[in-house]
Every structure is written in C-alpha cells, then in structure tokens.
Amino acid sequence: MSGPIERLRSNAGSAPRPRAELGDYLEKVRSGAYAVTDADVEALTGAGIPEDEIFEQTVAVAIREGLRRLDAATAAIGR
C-alpha cells in the first residue's frame, strides 16, 4: 500500500506538461511562492489561459518543490 507521500509524488508527476506561457510564473511559484500576486494570475488569464489550468499547474509545481525539499532535508539528516 502506498502512503500519502507516494501518492503525492504520483499525482504531481502525472500533471500535463505546462504550456510555455506559464514558464516564468511557475518558476516564481517554485522559487518564491510568497511573491506570487493576483496580478501574476490576472496576466495569465488575460493571455487566455484558463484559471483551472493555472490552478492545476500551480499545485503540481508546489507539490513537486515541496517533495524536492523534503527529499533534501531527509538526505541531510541521513534517513
């Protein structure tokens, strides 16, 4: 049976490849999510990207980054 972390890995890895227009935004989510603003999302919706797609890609990137950091922390403490 897989645990919650394994399910997160599986689900985040199965997200569709993001369109190129999301690149800078998703990098901002990955490297400094605290800096994402409504204006960032409004710029994407203004470019014709549906809110559902923005949400799904945001969650997938945030989960992947969280798992990457969890793996780094686990490696640092020797588990």
PDB file with one MODEL, atoms N, CA, C and O in Angstrom:
MODEL        1
ATOM      1  N   MET A   1       0.847  -1.183   0.000  1.00  0.00           N
ATOM      2  CA  MET A   1       0.000   0.000   0.000  1.00  0.00           C
ATOM      3  C   MET A   1       0.891   1.244   0.000  1.00  0.00           C
ATOM      4  O   MET A   1       1.891   1.309   0.714  1.00  0.00           O
ATOM      5  N   SER A   2       0.514   2.210  -0.800  1.00  0.00           N
ATOM      6  CA  SER A   2       1.322   3.420  -0.857  1.00  0.00           C
ATOM      7  C   SER A   2       0.800   4.439   0.151  1.00  0.00           C
ATOM      8  O   SER A   2      -0.399   4.539   0.413  1.00  0.00           O
ATOM      9  N   GLY A   3       1.730   5.175   0.695  1.00  0.00           N
ATOM     10  CA  GLY A   3       1.390   6.189   1.676  1.00  0.00           C
ATOM     11  C   GLY A   3       1.073   7.510   1.011  1.00  0.00           C
ATOM     12  O   GLY A   3       1.123   7.627  -0.214  1.00  0.00           O
ATOM     13  N   PRO A   4       0.746   8.511   1.824  1.00  0.00           N
ATOM     14  CA  PRO A   4       0.354   9.810   1.263  1.00  0.00           C
ATOM     15  C   PRO A   4       1.465  10.496   0.476  1.00  0.00           C
ATOM     16  O   PRO A   4       1.185  11.164  -0.519  1.00  0.00           O
ATOM     17  N   ILE A   5       2.697  10.350   0.892  1.00  0.00           N
ATOM     18  CA  ILE A   5       3.807  10.989   0.166  1.00  0.00           C
ATOM     19  C   ILE A   5       3.957  10.354  -1.214  1.00  0.00           C
ATOM     20  O   ILE A   5       4.157  11.054  -2.207  1.00  0.00           O
ATOM     21  N   GLU A   6       3.862   9.039  -1.272  1.00  0.00           N
ATOM     22  CA  GLU A   6       3.982   8.358  -2.562  1.00  0.00           C
ATOM     23  C   GLU A   6       2.833   8.748  -3.492  1.00  0.00           C
ATOM     24  O   GLU A   6       3.028   8.905  -4.697  1.00  0.00           O
ATOM     25  N   ARG A   7       1.649   8.901  -2.933  1.00  0.00           N
ATOM     26  CA  ARG A   7       0.503   9.323  -3.752  1.00  0.00           C
ATOM     27  C   ARG A   7       0.706  10.750  -4.268  1.00  0.00           C
ATOM     28  O   ARG A   7       0.368  11.055  -5.412  1.00  0.00           O
ATOM     29  N   LEU A   8       1.256  11.614  -3.426  1.00  0.00           N
ATOM     30  CA  LEU A   8       1.557  12.975  -3.882  1.00  0.00           C
ATOM     31  C   LEU A   8       2.562  12.958  -5.026  1.00  0.00           C
ATOM     32  O   LEU A   8       2.395  13.669  -6.017  1.00  0.00           O
ATOM     33  N   ARG A   9       3.611  12.142  -4.887  1.00  0.00           N
ATOM     34  CA  ARG A   9       4.620  12.037  -5.944  1.00  0.00           C
ATOM     35  C   ARG A   9       3.987  11.588  -7.255  1.00  0.00           C
ATOM     36  O   ARG A   9       4.267  12.138  -8.320  1.00  0.00           O
ATOM     37  N   SER A  10       3.146  10.599  -7.156  1.00  0.00           N
ATOM     38  CA  SER A  10       2.498  10.051  -8.343  1.00  0.00           C
ATOM     39  C   SER A  10       1.580  11.080  -8.994  1.00  0.00           C
ATOM     40  O   SER A  10       1.616  11.269 -10.210  1.00  0.00           O
ATOM     41  N   ASN A  11       0.768  11.735  -8.195  1.00  0.00           N
ATOM     42  CA  ASN A  11      -0.178  12.706  -8.742  1.00  0.00           C
ATOM     43  C   ASN A  11       0.517  13.933  -9.317  1.00  0.00           C
ATOM     44  O   ASN A  11       0.132  14.416 -10.382  1.00  0.00           O
ATOM     45  N   ALA A  12       1.525  14.439  -8.637  1.00  0.00           N
ATOM     46  CA  ALA A  12       2.238  15.618  -9.129  1.00  0.00           C
ATOM     47  C   ALA A  12       2.992  15.292 -10.409  1.00  0.00           C
ATOM     48  O   ALA A  12       3.122  16.135 -11.297  1.00  0.00           O
ATOM     49  N   GLY A  13       3.482  14.077 -10.496  1.00  0.00           N
ATOM     50  CA  GLY A  13       4.214  13.665 -11.688  1.00  0.00           C
ATOM     51  C   GLY A  13       3.336  13.419 -12.890  1.00  0.00           C
ATOM     52  O   GLY A  13       3.826  13.360 -14.018  1.00  0.00           O
ATOM     53  N   SER A  14       2.043  13.274 -12.666  1.00  0.00           N
ATOM     54  CA  SER A  14       1.147  12.977 -13.778  1.00  0.00           C
ATOM     55  C   SER A  14       0.466  14.222 -14.343  1.00  0.00           C
ATOM     56  O   SER A  14      -0.367  14.114 -15.243  1.00  0.00           O
ATOM     57  N   ALA A  15       0.807  15.391 -13.831  1.00  0.00           N
ATOM     58  CA  ALA A  15       0.219  16.628 -14.358  1.00  0.00           C
ATOM     59  C   ALA A  15       0.677  16.817 -15.802  1.00  0.00           C
ATOM     60  O   ALA A  15       1.824  16.517 -16.131  1.00  0.00           O
ATOM     61  N   PRO A  16      -0.213  17.313 -16.668  1.00  0.00           N
ATOM     62  CA  PRO A  16       0.197  17.552 -18.052  1.00  0.00           C
ATOM     63  C   PRO A  16       1.312  18.588 -18.131  1.00  0.00           C
ATOM     64  O   PRO A  16       1.428  19.466 -17.276  1.00  0.00           O
ATOM     65  N   ARG A  17       2.110  18.469 -19.153  1.00  0.00           N
ATOM     66  CA  ARG A  17       3.210  19.414 -19.349  1.00  0.00           C
ATOM     67  C   ARG A  17       2.625  20.820 -19.499  1.00  0.00           C
ATOM     68  O   ARG A  17       1.693  21.031 -20.275  1.00  0.00           O
ATOM     69  N   PRO A  18       3.179  21.783 -18.750  1.00  0.00           N
ATOM     70  CA  PRO A  18       2.626  23.147 -18.830  1.00  0.00           C
ATOM     71  C   PRO A  18       2.971  23.815 -20.163  1.00  0.00           C
ATOM     72  O   PRO A  18       4.006  23.529 -20.764  1.00  0.00           O
ATOM     73  N   ARG A  19       2.102  24.693 -20.605  1.00  0.00           N
ATOM     74  CA  ARG A  19       2.396  25.461 -21.819  1.00  0.00           C
ATOM     75  C   ARG A  19       3.511  26.463 -21.519  1.00  0.00           C
ATOM     76  O   ARG A  19       3.714  26.859 -20.372  1.00  0.00           O
ATOM     77  N   ALA A  20       4.214  26.857 -22.549  1.00  0.00           N
ATOM     78  CA  ALA A  20       5.381  27.735 -22.410  1.00  0.00           C
ATOM     79  C   ALA A  20       5.038  29.051 -21.721  1.00  0.00           C
ATOM     80  O   ALA A  20       5.863  29.591 -20.984  1.00  0.00           O
ATOM     81  N   GLU A  21       3.842  29.574 -21.947  1.00  0.00           N
ATOM     82  CA  GLU A  21       3.447  30.856 -21.367  1.00  0.00           C
ATOM     83  C   GLU A  21       3.418  30.833 -19.841  1.00  0.00           C
ATOM     84  O   GLU A  21       3.431  31.887 -19.205  1.00  0.00           O
ATOM     85  N   LEU A  22       3.379  29.650 -19.257  1.00  0.00           N
ATOM     86  CA  LEU A  22       3.349  29.528 -17.800  1.00  0.00           C
ATOM     87  C   LEU A  22       4.752  29.454 -17.196  1.00  0.00           C
ATOM     88  O   LEU A  22       4.893  29.475 -15.973  1.00  0.00           O
ATOM     89  N   GLY A  23       5.777  29.367 -18.019  1.00  0.00           N
ATOM     90  CA  GLY A  23       7.138  29.136 -17.546  1.00  0.00           C
ATOM     91  C   GLY A  23       7.625  30.072 -16.458  1.00  0.00           C
ATOM     92  O   GLY A  23       8.043  29.617 -15.393  1.00  0.00           O
ATOM     93  N   ASP A  24       7.579  31.371 -16.706  1.00  0.00           N
ATOM     94  CA  ASP A  24       8.074  32.338 -15.720  1.00  0.00           C
ATOM     95  C   ASP A  24       7.236  32.306 -14.441  1.00  0.00           C
ATOM     96  O   ASP A  24       7.765  32.376 -13.331  1.00  0.00           O
ATOM     97  N   TYR A  25       5.923  32.200 -14.620  1.00  0.00           N
ATOM     98  CA  TYR A  25       5.028  32.144 -13.454  1.00  0.00           C
ATOM     99  C   TYR A  25       5.325  30.907 -12.607  1.00  0.00           C
ATOM    100  O   TYR A  25       5.422  31.003 -11.384  1.00  0.00           O
ATOM    101  N   LEU A  26       5.471  29.749 -13.249  1.00  0.00           N
ATOM    102  CA  LEU A  26       5.715  28.521 -12.489  1.00  0.00           C
ATOM    103  C   LEU A  26       7.090  28.532 -11.821  1.00  0.00           C
ATOM    104  O   LEU A  26       7.259  27.958 -10.745  1.00  0.00           O
ATOM    105  N   GLU A  27       8.056  29.170 -12.440  1.00  0.00           N
ATOM    106  CA  GLU A  27       9.365  29.317 -11.791  1.00  0.00           C
ATOM    107  C   GLU A  27       9.231  30.194 -10.553  1.00  0.00           C
ATOM    108  O   GLU A  27       9.874  29.939  -9.535  1.00  0.00           O
ATOM    109  N   LYS A  28       8.402  31.219 -10.638  1.00  0.00           N
ATOM    110  CA  LYS A  28       8.160  32.077  -9.473  1.00  0.00           C
ATOM    111  C   LYS A  28       7.494  31.282  -8.359  1.00  0.00           C
ATOM    112  O   LYS A  28       7.847  31.436  -7.190  1.00  0.00           O
ATOM    113  N   VAL A  29       6.539  30.437  -8.710  1.00  0.00           N
ATOM    114  CA  VAL A  29       5.885  29.570  -7.715  1.00  0.00           C
ATOM    115  C   VAL A  29       6.928  28.654  -7.082  1.00  0.00           C
ATOM    116  O   VAL A  29       6.957  28.489  -5.862  1.00  0.00           O
ATOM    117  N   ARG A  30       7.784  28.059  -7.914  1.00  0.00           N
ATOM    118  CA  ARG A  30       8.781  27.104  -7.429  1.00  0.00           C
ATOM    119  C   ARG A  30       9.812  27.757  -6.509  1.00  0.00           C
ATOM    120  O   ARG A  30      10.171  27.198  -5.472  1.00  0.00           O
ATOM    121  N   SER A  31      10.276  28.926  -6.891  1.00  0.00           N
ATOM    122  CA  SER A  31      11.394  29.514  -6.158  1.00  0.00           C
ATOM    123  C   SER A  31      10.993  30.537  -5.098  1.00  0.00           C
ATOM    124  O   SER A  31      11.784  30.840  -4.205  1.00  0.00           O
ATOM    125  N   GLY A  32       9.793  31.064  -5.184  1.00  0.00           N
ATOM    126  CA  GLY A  32       9.382  32.079  -4.208  1.00  0.00           C
ATOM    127  C   GLY A  32       7.882  32.291  -4.227  1.00  0.00           C
ATOM    128  O   GLY A  32       7.409  33.378  -4.557  1.00  0.00           O
ATOM    129  N   ALA A  33       7.144  31.276  -3.883  1.00  0.00           N
ATOM    130  CA  ALA A  33       5.677  31.338  -3.951  1.00  0.00           C
ATOM    131  C   ALA A  33       5.108  32.509  -3.159  1.00  0.00           C
ATOM    132  O   ALA A  33       4.035  33.016  -3.486  1.00  0.00           O
ATOM    133  N   TYR A  34       5.809  32.934  -2.135  1.00  0.00           N
ATOM    134  CA  TYR A  34       5.353  34.062  -1.314  1.00  0.00           C
ATOM    135  C   TYR A  34       5.223  35.341  -2.128  1.00  0.00           C
ATOM    136  O   TYR A  34       4.522  36.264  -1.712  1.00  0.00           O
ATOM    137  N   ALA A  35       5.886  35.416  -3.284  1.00  0.00           N
ATOM    138  CA  ALA A  35       5.898  36.627  -4.094  1.00  0.00           C
ATOM    139  C   ALA A  35       4.836  36.626  -5.200  1.00  0.00           C
ATOM    140  O   ALA A  35       4.680  37.621  -5.907  1.00  0.00           O
ATOM    141  N   VAL A  36       4.108  35.518  -5.352  1.00  0.00           N
ATOM    142  CA  VAL A  36       3.062  35.453  -6.376  1.00  0.00           C
ATOM    143  C   VAL A  36       1.913  36.371  -5.969  1.00  0.00           C
ATOM    144  O   VAL A  36       1.476  36.366  -4.818  1.00  0.00           O
ATOM    145  N   THR A  37       1.436  37.151  -6.919  1.00  0.00           N
ATOM    146  CA  THR A  37       0.359  38.107  -6.640  1.00  0.00           C
ATOM    147  C   THR A  37      -0.836  37.847  -7.563  1.00  0.00           C
ATOM    148  O   THR A  37      -0.754  37.082  -8.524  1.00  0.00           O
ATOM    149  N   ASP A  38      -1.932  38.502  -7.238  1.00  0.00           N
ATOM    150  CA  ASP A  38      -3.109  38.437  -8.102  1.00  0.00           C
ATOM    151  C   ASP A  38      -2.766  38.920  -9.508  1.00  0.00           C
ATOM    152  O   ASP A  38      -3.290  38.403 -10.494  1.00  0.00           O
ATOM    153  N   ALA A  39      -1.899  39.897  -9.593  1.00  0.00           N
ATOM    154  CA  ALA A  39      -1.517  40.435 -10.903  1.00  0.00           C
ATOM    155  C   ALA A  39      -0.848  39.374 -11.769  1.00  0.00           C
ATOM    156  O   ALA A  39      -1.025  39.375 -12.987  1.00  0.00           O
ATOM    157  N   ASP A  40      -0.086  38.475 -11.166  1.00  0.00           N
ATOM    158  CA  ASP A  40       0.548  37.386 -11.921  1.00  0.00           C
ATOM    159  C   ASP A  40      -0.517  36.501 -12.562  1.00  0.00           C
ATOM    160  O   ASP A  40      -0.424  36.145 -13.737  1.00  0.00           O
ATOM    161  N   VAL A  41      -1.513  36.157 -11.780  1.00  0.00           N
ATOM    162  CA  VAL A  41      -2.584  35.291 -12.280  1.00  0.00           C
ATOM    163  C   VAL A  41      -3.432  36.047 -13.300  1.00  0.00           C
ATOM    164  O   VAL A  41      -3.820  35.479 -14.320  1.00  0.00           O
ATOM    165  N   GLU A  42      -3.719  37.304 -13.039  1.00  0.00           N
ATOM    166  CA  GLU A  42      -4.509  38.105 -13.974  1.00  0.00           C
ATOM    167  C   GLU A  42      -3.811  38.239 -15.323  1.00  0.00           C
ATOM    168  O   GLU A  42      -4.470  38.250 -16.362  1.00  0.00           O
ATOM    169  N   ALA A  43      -2.493  38.341 -15.317  1.00  0.00           N
ATOM    170  CA  ALA A  43      -1.752  38.425 -16.579  1.00  0.00           C
ATOM    171  C   ALA A  43      -1.919  37.131 -17.379  1.00  0.00           C
ATOM    172  O   ALA A  43      -2.033  37.165 -18.604  1.00  0.00           O
ATOM    173  N   LEU A  44      -1.933  36.001 -16.687  1.00  0.00           N
ATOM    174  CA  LEU A  44      -2.104  34.725 -17.379  1.00  0.00           C
ATOM    175  C   LEU A  44      -3.520  34.557 -17.908  1.00  0.00           C
ATOM    176  O   LEU A  44      -3.710  34.121 -19.044  1.00  0.00           O
ATOM    177  N   THR A  45      -4.512  34.898 -17.096  1.00  0.00           N
ATOM    178  CA  THR A  45      -5.890  34.785 -17.582  1.00  0.00           C
ATOM    179  C   THR A  45      -6.132  35.781 -18.718  1.00  0.00           C
ATOM    180  O   THR A  45      -6.890  35.495 -19.645  1.00  0.00           O
ATOM    181  N   GLY A  46      -5.494  36.937 -18.647  1.00  0.00           N
ATOM    182  CA  GLY A  46      -5.597  37.914 -19.728  1.00  0.00           C
ATOM    183  C   GLY A  46      -4.984  37.417 -21.028  1.00  0.00           C
ATOM    184  O   GLY A  46      -5.364  37.852 -22.114  1.00  0.00           O
ATOM    185  N   ALA A  47      -4.025  36.496 -20.903  1.00  0.00           N
ATOM    186  CA  ALA A  47      -3.396  35.898 -22.082  1.00  0.00           C
ATOM    187  C   ALA A  47      -4.187  34.691 -22.593  1.00  0.00           C
ATOM    188  O   ALA A  47      -3.775  34.017 -23.537  1.00  0.00           O
ATOM    189  N   GLY A  48      -5.336  34.431 -21.948  1.00  0.00           N
ATOM    190  CA  GLY A  48      -6.203  33.361 -22.425  1.00  0.00           C
ATOM    191  C   GLY A  48      -6.005  32.011 -21.775  1.00  0.00           C
ATOM    192  O   GLY A  48      -6.543  31.012 -22.254  1.00  0.00           O
ATOM    193  N   ILE A  49      -5.239  31.955 -20.688  1.00  0.00           N
ATOM    194  CA  ILE A  49      -5.021  30.684 -20.004  1.00  0.00           C
ATOM    195  C   ILE A  49      -6.122  30.510 -18.961  1.00  0.00           C
ATOM    196  O   ILE A  49      -6.311  31.381 -18.113  1.00  0.00           O
ATOM    197  N   PRO A  50      -6.849  29.397 -19.016  1.00  0.00           N
ATOM    198  CA  PRO A  50      -7.957  29.187 -18.080  1.00  0.00           C
ATOM    199  C   PRO A  50      -7.481  29.084 -16.626  1.00  0.00           C
ATOM    200  O   PRO A  50      -6.408  28.549 -16.347  1.00  0.00           O
ATOM    201  N   GLU A  51      -8.297  29.603 -15.713  1.00  0.00           N
ATOM    202  CA  GLU A  51      -7.956  29.558 -14.283  1.00  0.00           C
ATOM    203  C   GLU A  51      -7.749  28.129 -13.797  1.00  0.00           C
ATOM    204  O   GLU A  51      -6.877  27.886 -12.963  1.00  0.00           O
ATOM    205  N   ASP A  52      -8.532  27.179 -14.302  1.00  0.00           N
ATOM    206  CA  ASP A  52      -8.361  25.780 -13.893  1.00  0.00           C
ATOM    207  C   ASP A  52      -6.964  25.276 -14.231  1.00  0.00           C
ATOM    208  O   ASP A  52      -6.342  24.582 -13.426  1.00  0.00           O
ATOM    209  N   GLU A  53      -6.471  25.616 -15.408  1.00  0.00           N
ATOM    210  CA  GLU A  53      -5.141  25.186 -15.820  1.00  0.00           C
ATOM    211  C   GLU A  53      -4.070  25.847 -14.954  1.00  0.00           C
ATOM    212  O   GLU A  53      -3.106  25.197 -14.550  1.00  0.00           O
ATOM    213  N   ILE A  54      -4.237  27.129 -14.671  1.00  0.00           N
ATOM    214  CA  ILE A  54      -3.284  27.834 -13.812  1.00  0.00           C
ATOM    215  C   ILE A  54      -3.255  27.182 -12.431  1.00  0.00           C
ATOM    216  O   ILE A  54      -2.183  26.945 -11.874  1.00  0.00           O
ATOM    217  N   PHE A  55      -4.426  26.896 -11.886  1.00  0.00           N
ATOM    218  CA  PHE A  55      -4.514  26.270 -10.567  1.00  0.00           C
ATOM    219  C   PHE A  55      -3.832  24.908 -10.561  1.00  0.00           C
ATOM    220  O   PHE A  55      -3.014  24.625  -9.685  1.00  0.00           O
ATOM    221  N   GLU A  56      -4.166  24.063 -11.534  1.00  0.00           N
ATOM    222  CA  GLU A  56      -3.596  22.717 -11.572  1.00  0.00           C
ATOM    223  C   GLU A  56      -2.075  22.750 -11.689  1.00  0.00           C
ATOM    224  O   GLU A  56      -1.381  21.994 -11.009  1.00  0.00           O
ATOM    225  N   GLN A  57      -1.563  23.614 -12.543  1.00  0.00           N
ATOM    226  CA  GLN A  57      -0.112  23.706 -12.708  1.00  0.00           C
ATOM    227  C   GLN A  57       0.556  24.292 -11.463  1.00  0.00           C
ATOM    228  O   GLN A  57       1.656  23.879 -11.095  1.00  0.00           O
ATOM    229  N   THR A  58      -0.098  25.243 -10.821  1.00  0.00           N
ATOM    230  CA  THR A  58       0.433  25.830  -9.592  1.00  0.00           C
ATOM    231  C   THR A  58       0.555  24.769  -8.509  1.00  0.00           C
ATOM    232  O   THR A  58       1.593  24.655  -7.857  1.00  0.00           O
ATOM    233  N   VAL A  59      -0.498  23.999  -8.319  1.00  0.00           N
ATOM    234  CA  VAL A  59      -0.487  22.952  -7.293  1.00  0.00           C
ATOM    235  C   VAL A  59       0.566  21.904  -7.615  1.00  0.00           C
ATOM    236  O   VAL A  59       1.305  21.480  -6.726  1.00  0.00           O
ATOM    237  N   ALA A  60       0.646  21.482  -8.861  1.00  0.00           N
ATOM    238  CA  ALA A  60       1.624  20.452  -9.240  1.00  0.00           C
ATOM    239  C   ALA A  60       3.053  20.921  -8.973  1.00  0.00           C
ATOM    240  O   ALA A  60       3.862  20.168  -8.430  1.00  0.00           O
ATOM    241  N   VAL A  61       3.365  22.159  -9.352  1.00  0.00           N
ATOM    242  CA  VAL A  61       4.718  22.683  -9.132  1.00  0.00           C
ATOM    243  C   VAL A  61       5.004  22.830  -7.635  1.00  0.00           C
ATOM    244  O   VAL A  61       6.096  22.496  -7.174  1.00  0.00           O
ATOM    245  N   ALA A  62       4.037  23.322  -6.888  1.00  0.00           N
ATOM    246  CA  ALA A  62       4.232  23.492  -5.446  1.00  0.00           C
ATOM    247  C   ALA A  62       4.459  22.151  -4.762  1.00  0.00           C
ATOM    248  O   ALA A  62       5.313  22.044  -3.882  1.00  0.00           O
ATOM    249  N   ILE A  63       3.715  21.141  -5.148  1.00  0.00           N
ATOM    250  CA  ILE A  63       3.895  19.809  -4.555  1.00  0.00           C
ATOM    251  C   ILE A  63       5.259  19.243  -4.932  1.00  0.00           C
ATOM    252  O   ILE A  63       5.973  18.722  -4.076  1.00  0.00           O
ATOM    253  N   ARG A  64       5.627  19.344  -6.221  1.00  0.00           N
ATOM    254  CA  ARG A  64       6.943  18.821  -6.629  1.00  0.00           C
ATOM    255  C   ARG A  64       8.072  19.514  -5.872  1.00  0.00           C
ATOM    256  O   ARG A  64       9.021  18.859  -5.441  1.00  0.00           O
ATOM    257  N   GLU A  65       7.977  20.833  -5.708  1.00  0.00           N
ATOM    258  CA  GLU A  65       9.021  21.567  -4.984  1.00  0.00           C
ATOM    259  C   GLU A  65       9.031  21.185  -3.509  1.00  0.00           C
ATOM    260  O   GLU A  65      10.097  21.030  -2.913  1.00  0.00           O
ATOM    261  N   GLY A  66       7.859  21.035  -2.923  1.00  0.00           N
ATOM    262  CA  GLY A  66       7.792  20.599  -1.526  1.00  0.00           C
ATOM    263  C   GLY A  66       8.417  19.231  -1.334  1.00  0.00           C
ATOM    264  O   GLY A  66       9.139  19.003  -0.364  1.00  0.00           O
ATOM    265  N   LEU A  67       8.142  18.321  -2.256  1.00  0.00           N
ATOM    266  CA  LEU A  67       8.734  16.980  -2.173  1.00  0.00           C
ATOM    267  C   LEU A  67      10.244  17.023  -2.393  1.00  0.00           C
ATOM    268  O   LEU A  67      10.988  16.284  -1.748  1.00  0.00           O
ATOM    269  N   ARG A  68      10.696  17.884  -3.298  1.00  0.00           N
ATOM    270  CA  ARG A  68      12.151  18.029  -3.513  1.00  0.00           C
ATOM    271  C   ARG A  68      12.819  18.499  -2.227  1.00  0.00           C
ATOM    272  O   ARG A  68      13.880  18.000  -1.851  1.00  0.00           O
ATOM    273  N   ARG A  69      12.200  19.451  -1.563  1.00  0.00           N
ATOM    274  CA  ARG A  69      12.767  19.961  -0.312  1.00  0.00           C
ATOM    275  C   ARG A  69      12.700  18.910   0.794  1.00  0.00           C
ATOM    276  O   ARG A  69      13.617  18.809   1.608  1.00  0.00           O
ATOM    277  N   LEU A  70      11.635  18.139   0.827  1.00  0.00           N
ATOM    278  CA  LEU A  70      11.529  17.051   1.805  1.00  0.00           C
ATOM    279  C   LEU A  70      12.638  16.038   1.577  1.00  0.00           C
ATOM    280  O   LEU A  70      13.271  15.580   2.529  1.00  0.00           O
ATOM    281  N   ASP A  71      12.877  15.683   0.313  1.00  0.00           N
ATOM    282  CA  ASP A  71      13.958  14.740  -0.012  1.00  0.00           C
ATOM    283  C   ASP A  71      15.323  15.287   0.393  1.00  0.00           C
ATOM    284  O   ASP A  71      16.159  14.552   0.919  1.00  0.00           O
ATOM    285  N   ALA A  72      15.548  16.581   0.147  1.00  0.00           N
ATOM    286  CA  ALA A  72      16.825  17.191   0.518  1.00  0.00           C
ATOM    287  C   ALA A  72      16.999  17.186   2.041  1.00  0.00           C
ATOM    288  O   ALA A  72      18.087  16.909   2.545  1.00  0.00           O
ATOM    289  N   ALA A  73      15.933  17.491   2.759  1.00  0.00           N
ATOM    290  CA  ALA A  73      16.009  17.502   4.223  1.00  0.00           C
ATOM    291  C   ALA A  73      16.239  16.091   4.764  1.00  0.00           C
ATOM    292  O   ALA A  73      17.020  15.887   5.694  1.00  0.00           O
ATOM    293  N   THR A  74      15.554  15.138   4.171  1.00  0.00           N
ATOM    294  CA  THR A  74      15.717  13.743   4.609  1.00  0.00           C
ATOM    295  C   THR A  74      17.145  13.279   4.347  1.00  0.00           C
ATOM    296  O   THR A  74      17.738  12.601   5.187  1.00  0.00           O
ATOM    297  N   ALA A  75      17.698  13.633   3.204  1.00  0.00           N
ATOM    298  CA  ALA A  75      19.080  13.264   2.904  1.00  0.00           C
ATOM    299  C   ALA A  75      20.053  13.948   3.865  1.00  0.00           C
ATOM    300  O   ALA A  75      21.046  13.354   4.283  1.00  0.00           O
ATOM    301  N   ALA A  76      19.758  15.200   4.209  1.00  0.00           N
ATOM    302  CA  ALA A  76      20.661  15.945   5.103  1.00  0.00           C
ATOM    303  C   ALA A  76      20.690  15.357   6.504  1.00  0.00           C
ATOM    304  O   ALA A  76      21.722  15.410   7.174  1.00  0.00           O
ATOM    305  N   ILE A  77      19.573  14.798   6.958  1.00  0.00           N
ATOM    306  CA  ILE A  77      19.568  14.229   8.291  1.00  0.00           C
ATOM    307  C   ILE A  77      19.888  12.734   8.284  1.00  0.00           C
ATOM    308  O   ILE A  77      19.920  12.079   9.326  1.00  0.00           O
ATOM    309  N   GLY A  78      20.124  12.217   7.076  1.00  0.00           N
ATOM    310  CA  GLY A  78      20.600  10.839   6.970  1.00  0.00           C
ATOM    311  C   GLY A  78      19.550   9.765   7.108  1.00  0.00           C
ATOM    312  O   GLY A  78      19.828   8.695   7.649  1.00  0.00           O
ATOM    313  N   ARG A  79      18.371  10.021   6.637  1.00  0.00           N
ATOM    314  CA  ARG A  79      17.324   8.988   6.708  1.00  0.00           C
ATOM    315  C   ARG A  79      17.193   8.268   5.419  1.00  0.00           C
ATOM    316  O   ARG A  79      16.363   7.367   5.297  1.00  0.00           O
TER     317      ARG A  79
ENDMDL
END
